[in-house]
Amino acid sequence: MSQNNHSVNPIVFPPFLKPGDKVGVVAPASVVRYDDLKEGIAMLRDEWELEVVEGTTLKSSFNQFSATDEDRLQDLQRMLDDPEIKAVIAARGGYGCSRIIDQLDYSTLLKSPKWVVGFSDLTALLAGLYQNGIAGMHAPMAKSITQIGAVEAAESLKGALFGNLPVYDISAHELNRIGEASGQLIGGNLCLFAHLIGSPTDTDTNGKILFIEDVNEYMYNLDRMMIQLKRAGKLDHLAGLIVGQFSDMRDNSSPSFGKDANEIIAEHTSTYKYPVCYNFPVGHVADNRTMIVGATAHLAITKEGVQLRFQNPSADLV
């Protein structure tokens, strides 16, 4: 069993939602077509019985972004500071959060925490929340929550938001390394996680369970990012590693890199002893299960399969 002998960041869980609560939907990164959000907003409003407050960035654009840096920052800050809004859900990812995260003011949020939901580029924002001691949800966003095949992912988010912490049981994988681990869950999109190294939102990985996923990257670039994590010491003292979906990956036309995504990751983690599981349902896929960043989790990997369960938040409250 992998033991966590390292200090744990004090983390507070925001209050869970109840029917009738207000949630904000914003686009803090790339531009989004409002029509692509209608089904997701309708699900939040009609099926989950939440009151949706729409940000100005849902209907604006500035080149590839949903708005200028200043306007995206203001829209997000307004949602984070509004005492009536109990959760902030991203419309989509893309690129742009890292341009504004250092300008965010966390003072009001620290006094009255709320859930922030998103994945992909939102990895940067979730890392900022974690650095400030607030748990967040790496989870489907308004654009993706209603896509075909996302039923289980949507249910995992709804359950987590309303206080029913998920337990995930998945199939075994031939590359899995058997073992058990407990620790705070951190991570997200590998490109963003590597991008944050050396920045104010760089995450201490010691004693943590790290999960990673990515999309549309060349194999050699995945290899480079894994080497970056290794050289920076990010893989040395993990409690465990969860390898999610590496979808739509690309190879050189000729010659081939020679390994697929899982094989690349297995190579760079082969010298460590902590448990590792592959093919976890998290990433740029329809079945993108909610992962509570900052929560204490228990990972059990056996020959039969993998279980990830989250600790009752009362044990994590500061």
N, C-alpha and C positions, 0 to 999 in steps of 0.2 A: 504494500500500500504506500502511496506517495503521501508524505506528511507535510503539512503546512506549518513550518516553524517560524514564519516571517510575520511581521506586524500587519495588521489588517486596517485598511482605511476605514474610519468611522463613516458609516453610510446611513442616511435616513431614507425611508420609503415615504414618498408622498401619500396622502390619503387616497384610498381606492375610490372609484366612482360609484355612483348610484343613479338609477333612472332619474331623468330630469336635470342632471348636471349639465353645465355649459362646457363645451370643448372648442378650442380654436383650431382652425385648419389654415396653415400658412405654407408658402413656397419659399424657403430660405436659400434655395440654390438655383437650379436651372428653371427656365421658363416651362410652363405647363399649359396645355389646352384645357380650358375650363370644362369643355364637354367631357373630357376624360375623367373628370372628378365627380360628375353628377351622380353616378351609381354609388360611389363610395360615400359621398355625403348623404345620399338617401338612406344607405344602410345604417350609418351612424344615427341618423335622425329617426327613421321609421322603425327599424328593427331593434336597435340598441336603446332607443328612447332617450337620446341625448339631444340637447339643444346645440346646434352648430353655429359658431361665430366665424364668418369667413374673413380671412385677411385680405388686404388690398392687393397683395402679390399674386393672388389667384387669377387676376384679370389684367395683369400688366406685363410688360416685357422690356428688356434692355439688352440688346444683342442676344447672347445665348442665355442670359440670366432672366429671372422673373422680374427683376427691377434693378436699379442701381444698388451698389453696396449699402449706401446710406438708407435707402428706402426699405431694403430687405432687413437691415438691422433694426430699423424703427418698427417695422411690422412684427418681427419676432419679439422684440423687447416689449412692445405693447401687450402682446399675448401673455408673455411671462409675468408681467407686472399686474395684469388685471386680476383683482381678487375674486371675481365671479367665475373666471375660467379655471376649470379644475384639471385640464390636460391640454397639451398642445400637440397636434398630430401634423406631421409634414405631408404636403401634397405629393411630393416626389423628391428624388435626390438629384443626381446629375453632377454638378460641380458648383461650388460657391460658398459653402459654409466656412471653410478655412479662411476666406477673405474677411469674415466678419466676427469670428468667435472671440478674438482678443479684445474687441470693443464692447462685448456684452457686459452688462451690469447685473451681477448675481445677487445684489444686496436684498432686493425684495423677495426674490425666489428663495433665498436662504431662510427668510423669516416665515414664508408660506410656500413650501415646496409643492410642485405639481408634476405630473408625469409628462415627459416629452417622448414622443414616439416617432421612430423612423429608422431607416437603414441606409446602406450605401454611403453617400456623401455625409449623411447624418452621423456617421461614426465619429467625425470630428466634434460635433456638438455633444454627443453622448460622452465622449472623453472629457470634455470641459465640465459637464455636469458631475462626472465621477471625481474629477480633481477637486470639485467644490463640495463633495460629500453627499451628492444626491443621486439616487438610483434612476435609471432611465430604461426605456424599452426599445431594443433593437427588434423591429417588427414591421409588418406590412404597413404601407402608407395609403393615403386616400385613393391614389391612382391605381394601386395594385391589389387592394383588399377584396375587390369583387371579380378579379380575373378568373378565368376557367381553371379549376384545379386548386383554388385557394381556400376551399371551405375549411379545412383543418387549420390552416394558418390564421384565418379570420377568427375562428373559434378560440384559438390559443390567445389571440390578442384580447378578444372580448373577456375571456376568463381572467386573464392577468389584470386587465384594467379594473374589473369588478371584484378583484380580491381572491379569485380562485387560481392559486398558483399552479402552473402546469407541471405535469410529470410526463417525460418523454421516454418511450420505449421504442428502440429502433433495432433493425436487424444487424447481425454481425457482419464484419467486413474482413477480408483476408489479410489486410494490412494492419488491422487493429493490434494494439499492444495492451494486453490484459492487465488490469489493476483497478484500484479505487483511489479516489482523490476528493478532498473537500477544500474549498477555497472560494474567494470572491470571483465571480464571473466577469471577465473583461474581454474586449476585442471588438470584432466587426469586420468591415471590409479591409482586407490585407493591404491594399494600396494606400488607403488612408491611414491605417495603423502604422505602417512604415513611414509614411509622410510626416507623422507627428513626432517621430523620434528627434530628440534635441530641442523640442519646442516647449512652451509653457504647459501644453496639455499632453506631454509625453507621459505614458502610463508605466508605473512600476509593475513589472510582471512577477516579481518574486512571490512564490507561494500562491499564485493565482491560477485559475483555470482559464486558459485563453481559447477563444474560438475565432476562426478565420474563414473567410469566403471571398470570392472575387468573380469577375466576369470579363470576358472579351480581352484577355491579356495574352500576350505571346508567352510561350513556355519559358523562353530565356529570361523574360522579365519577371516571371514568377520565381525562377531560380535566383535572380538578382535580389528580389525582395526578401526571400528566405535567408540569403547570405547576409543581407543588411540586418535582419533580426538577430541572426546568430552572432555577427561581429559586434553588435550593440549589447550583447548579453541578454537579450530578451527571451531566449529559449533556455538559458542555463538552469534556472531555478523555478520553472513552472511546477505547479501541482499536477496539472494535466493539460492536454491539448485536444480540442475538438475541431476537426477539419470538416467544414461545411461543403457547400456546392461550389465548384469552380466550373462555371458554365460558359459555353460558347468560347472556349479557349482556342487559341490559334497557334499553329506551328509554322516554322519557316517553310517556304515552298521547297527548298532544297539547299543543303541537306537538312534532314529532320534534327530537332534537338535531341531526340532519342529517348525521352521519357514523357509520360503523361503527368498531369498535375499531382495526383496522389503519390506517384513514384518520386517526384521531385521533393515533395514535402517529407516523405519517408526517408529519403537519403539524408536530408539535413537534420533530421531528428533521431537518427539511428543510434547515436552514441549516448542518448539520454535514457533514463530508467523510468520516467513517469508514464502513466497510461495515455494512450493516444487512440482516438476513434476517428473513422473516416465515413464519408457519405452521410453526414448528419443533415437533417432537413432545415438548413438555414442558408440564405443567400439570394441571388437574383433568379429565383425560381418561384413558381406558383406556391409550392408548399414551403413557405418561409416562416418557420415557427418563431414565436416570440421568445427572445432571450433577455432576461432582466439584468442589465449591466449594473454591477455593484452588489447584486444579491449574492449571498452565500449559497453555493450549490454543492451537490454531491454527485460525482460521476462514478458509475460502476460499469466496468467493461469486463465481460466474461466471454467464454467461447460461444455462449448461446445468444448474446446480444448486448445492448447498451441501454443503460437507464441514466437519465439526468433528471434530478429533482431539486427544487428550490426550497431552501430553509424558510420556515415561518418568519415573516418580516419582523415580528416582535423581538426576535433575537438579534436583529441587526440595527434596531433603532438606537440612536445616539442618546 
